[in-house]
Amino acid sequence: MYAIWNIKASDIAAELNRCGTYEEREIISAAEKLGYTCIEETGDMLEAIDPNGGRTIIAEQ
């Protein structure tokens, strides 16, 4: 199933360099490039460990 995600982490949105909605694979790729780890989909959210070690929501459907 195709889902559209809205970015919640400003550094990931800046890395993608455009406003709007994104596919999950685009968000995960940008997050990994910026140092996010343990990225997982939980319900309608993408959560990850940020570069500072905190758990954060990086995107929502």
ZIGI-V72314 format. One record per residue. N is the residue number from 1. PSI is psi in whole degrees, 0 to 359 (* if undefined). OMEGA is omega in whole degrees, 0 to 359 (NA if undefined). D_FIRST is the distance of its C-alpha to the first C-alpha in Angstrom with 1 decimal. Layout:
# ZIGI-V72314
n	psi	omega	d_first
N	PSI	OMEGA	D_FIRST
N	PSI	OMEGA	D_FIRST
This chain:
# ZIGI-V72314
n	psi	omega	d_first
1	136	180	0.0
2	129	179	3.8
3	147	176	6.4
4	134	183	10.1
5	144	175	12.7
6	129	183	16.4
7	136	176	18.9
8	341	181	21.5
9	117	186	23.6
10	327	180	26.0
11	328	177	26.8
12	319	177	23.2
13	318	179	23.0
14	321	178	26.4
15	320	179	25.3
16	337	171	22.5
17	36	171	25.3
18	156	179	23.6
19	159	175	22.6
20	210	184	19.4
21	160	187	15.8
22	159	172	14.2
23	153	183	11.2
24	316	182	11.3
25	326	177	13.2
26	317	181	15.7
27	314	181	16.5
28	317	179	17.0
29	315	179	19.2
30	319	180	21.3
31	316	179	21.7
32	320	179	22.9
33	328	181	25.3
34	1	176	26.8
35	8	175	27.4
36	144	180	24.7
37	172	177	24.3
38	46	181	22.4
39	127	180	19.1
40	152	177	16.7
41	125	177	13.8
42	101	183	15.4
43	242	181	13.6
44	24	181	12.8
45	154	167	15.1
46	123	179	15.8
47	154	180	19.3
48	167	170	21.8
49	122	182	25.5
50	171	182	27.0
51	341	178	29.8
52	1	177	32.4
53	2	180	31.1
54	148	176	29.6
55	133	182	26.3
56	154	172	24.3
57	123	181	21.1
58	340	179	20.0
59	156	175	17.0
60	150	177	15.4
61	*	NA	12.4
